[in-house]
């Protein structure tokens, strides 16, 4: 993705059809969808964030570290689709999952 607008548009278009369709992920890194999503994000972030991938939590939401703007060049349609299939969402400029 080149811009946040492109990312948000693709995410919104894809989320309805693919959200939590973990069985459609071709290259599973873990058998659990949530852990798989975190591993995928960790691979995208690389060594840039040496601390926990979980940035915070509130009620039933988990906020994940990894800035959307910084990751835009790595967020291809296939990667975004797999993140959505793992239950990852975007909200307020960051990644989020429901507990």
ROFIRO-608906 format. One record per residue (C-alpha): residue number from 1; residue in one letter; x, y, z. Coordinates in Angstrom, 2 decimals. Each point is the difference from the previous one (the first is absolute). Example, Ala and Ser with C-alpha at 12.3 -4.5 7.8 and 13.67 -1.06 7.14 Angstrom:
% residues 2
1,a,12.30,-4.50,7.80
2,s,1.37,3.44,-0.66
***
This chain:
% residues 99
1,x,0.00,0.00,0.00
2,x,1.26,3.47,-0.79
3,x,-2.32,2.16,2.09
4,x,-2.10,-0.30,3.14
5,x,-3.06,0.71,-2.12
6,x,0.76,-3.00,-2.23
7,x,0.56,-2.18,3.04
8,x,-3.21,1.08,1.72
9,x,-2.02,-0.44,-3.19
10,x,1.39,-3.48,-0.70
11,x,-0.39,-1.01,3.66
12,x,-3.65,1.09,0.10
13,x,-0.76,-1.75,-3.28
14,x,1.72,-3.24,1.06
15,x,-0.96,-0.19,3.68
16,x,-3.66,-0.89,-0.55
17,x,0.86,-3.03,-2.11
18,x,3.20,-1.20,1.68
19,x,-0.16,0.87,3.73
20,x,0.94,-3.05,2.09
21,x,0.04,-2.33,-3.02
22,x,3.19,-1.54,1.37
23,x,-0.48,-3.18,-2.01
24,x,0.79,2.06,-3.13
25,x,3.51,0.98,1.20
26,x,2.46,-1.87,-2.22
27,x,3.22,0.45,1.99
28,x,-1.01,-0.58,3.61
29,x,2.68,0.83,2.55
30,x,-2.04,-1.37,2.92
31,x,-3.15,-2.08,0.44
32,x,-1.85,2.78,1.88
33,x,-1.26,2.97,-1.99
34,x,0.87,2.66,2.59
35,x,3.55,-1.21,0.56
36,x,0.45,-0.40,-3.75
37,x,-1.02,3.64,-0.47
38,x,2.48,1.15,2.64
39,x,2.79,-2.04,-1.57
40,x,-0.78,1.46,-3.42
41,x,0.10,3.52,1.44
42,x,3.24,-0.79,1.80
43,x,1.56,-1.13,-3.28
44,x,-1.10,3.25,-1.65
45,x,1.30,2.16,2.84
46,x,3.32,-1.79,0.23
47,x,2.57,1.32,2.43
48,x,-1.51,3.49,0.10
49,x,-2.06,-0.74,3.13
50,x,2.07,-1.96,2.52
51,x,-2.71,-0.14,2.68
52,x,-3.40,-1.72,0.25
53,x,-2.22,0.04,-3.08
54,x,-2.95,0.67,2.30
55,x,-0.16,3.73,0.55
56,x,-3.00,-0.02,2.32
57,x,-3.42,-1.39,0.72
58,x,-3.39,1.34,0.98
59,x,-3.08,-2.06,0.73
60,x,-0.14,-2.49,-2.87
61,x,2.53,1.69,-2.31
62,x,3.73,-0.60,-0.39
63,x,2.04,2.78,-1.59
64,x,3.03,-1.17,-1.95
65,x,3.21,1.91,-0.52
66,x,1.19,0.64,-3.51
67,x,-0.78,3.27,-1.69
68,x,-2.19,-0.14,-3.07
69,x,1.82,2.85,-1.73
70,x,3.39,-1.66,0.46
71,x,-1.25,-3.36,-1.25
72,x,-1.83,1.29,-3.09
73,x,2.70,-1.15,-2.44
74,x,-0.23,-3.54,1.41
75,x,-3.81,-0.17,0.10
76,x,-0.83,-1.69,-3.28
77,x,-3.54,-1.13,-0.78
78,x,0.97,-3.60,0.87
79,x,1.51,1.01,3.34
80,x,-2.97,2.18,0.91
81,x,-2.41,-2.78,-0.95
82,x,1.86,-2.47,2.23
83,x,0.02,2.46,2.90
84,x,-3.77,0.40,-0.38
85,x,-0.41,-3.77,-0.14
86,x,1.88,-0.16,3.32
87,x,-2.38,2.46,1.62
88,x,2.24,3.08,-0.15
89,x,-1.82,3.29,-0.55
90,x,1.11,3.58,-0.49
91,x,-1.34,2.72,2.22
92,x,1.20,3.48,0.94
93,x,3.18,-0.34,-2.06
94,x,1.08,-3.32,1.50
95,x,-0.58,-3.73,0.11
96,x,-2.56,-1.52,2.34
97,x,-1.54,-3.38,0.81
98,x,-2.95,-1.07,2.09
99,x,0.81,-2.21,2.97
***
